[in-house]
Amino acid sequence: MELWPLRYLGTLWSYSWRWQKRRLSTWVVTAAVLGVVLSVAAAVQLVVWLGERSLAGQLQSASEMQVFLDDGATPDQQAALRTRLAAVPGVSRVDYRSKAQAAARAARDPQLAPLAGASQGNPFPASFVLQMQNPGVAPHVLRSVAGDPALDPKIPASYTAAQAQSLNSALGAMKFVAGALDAVALGVGAVVALALLRAEVRARRDELRILTLVGVPRAVIRVPLLFQVLSLAVTGSALAVASLLYIGRHVIPAIDASLPFLRLGDPSPAFATLSVATLAASCLALIPCALLVRLPR
Amino acid sequence: MIPDWEDARADETVGRGEIRLTDVSVGYDNGTILDRMTLEVERGEFLCVEGPSGAGKTTLLRLLYGSLPPRSGTAVVDGVDLVQLRPRHVSRFRRRLGCVFQSYELLPHLTARENVLLPLQLAQMAIDVPEERASDALEAVGLSDKAHSLPAQLSGGQQQRVAIARAIAHEPAILLADEPTGNLDPVATAEVMKAFEVFHEQGGTVIMATHDEALRDNYARRVIRIDPRAA
């Protein structure tokens, strides 16, 4: 007697499977369409993830800012400026770089090396090198030290607020576009699944009406529909994950090899997260379809 | 506050297998079909409802199995107050009854046994051995040997007897039948009526809508007539 819940679940599963088996070809087509849609969504997410990682690297290097010193600044003026820089919120570290160190770095830089070689003396100023939490701190730094006598009056800093903002904006826009594409993909998937369910309900209208007449609860009548959308979500997601693995293992390395400046890198750390997210999102998008589709009275 | 299922079935004045309608009106969007109807049916009665087409026989049966809510009056079926019955409890209420329809309403892709068994399995969750109930019901209507036949392989009378087996498998106290022999020849009609007789002899209440006078004269212990808007 205690086993009846298990037996009942078995009955529901068996009934749901029988329901699905009778129209398997329709289900296969729908699952394939859903797989394509989810594959597109997952691929977009992978590209966004790689792009975000690449941009994050750029942001990290962009978070280093130089504040150039006037050649005539006294040690006291430099010390006062250093104190002011260190007090700016978002500045995590301030290092001094002498004129000699700056010239040595310039000699190693392919763009600055000709200038270093052609100049008499040392044209490169001493500077304070700031580590910022993000490039958005740069405008605060510039405001807080404006007019300081230790600053180089012609070129006070290596970095402008506009550059920081454009980097942040690019990242935000990329995330927004990816989110919108994913929402569209899940919406298309939900519409496809809903169309299948409505066709199923139409094709089985008589069966559903008979079950209703003999007292089968409506919640139970919905179980095969729920089973159907879950199987669609799992199969569609599996196809999407397979596409993701193929793109990650073959397409991305090929792009990296032919366009090395993109520096897309190894996508494998993203596979597990994107797979789980694809399955969860497809279930969340499709389950309401099974609950909302109208049943005959 | 809308009463819950426990409140709806708590009418102790009407027992199992009994029906009591008092001044009940029922209808559709385009008007009232049954107006202030009063009817009492005791347990174990075999009641025939006759009347011309459109008089409201089917409407009465739809009221009795919870498909149409009463507009006014009181209606208690098998101890359940239909006025208080919430829509979400209709399926549970229907499992207290057995229903047989003119067009059999069998699932064509299931065998006779599966047609009887499936509703039991899906709706009667706590039944310990639904397989035995299904077999017993088919035996009661004389179709044990056709258990594995599809509806298309059965005659009209046999299909209707499968429908009766499905209706009685969960041991209801009341069996509602809407023109159950309307599509059958005299021989098949006799087979089907024998199945109803078996249920009735075991103490069940039968309410049958028909316009077959021979059926009424040969089987019904009590007859009521419904005329359009004169019930």
Interface residues (C-beta under 8 A of the other chain):
Chain A: M1 W4 P5 Y8 T11 L12 Y15 R22 E207 R209 I210 L211 T212 L213 V214 G215 V216 P217 R218 V220
Chain B: Y65 R88 S91 R92 F93 R94 R95 L97 C99 F101 E105 L106 L107 H109 L118 P119 Q121 L122 A123 M125 A126 D128 R166 A167
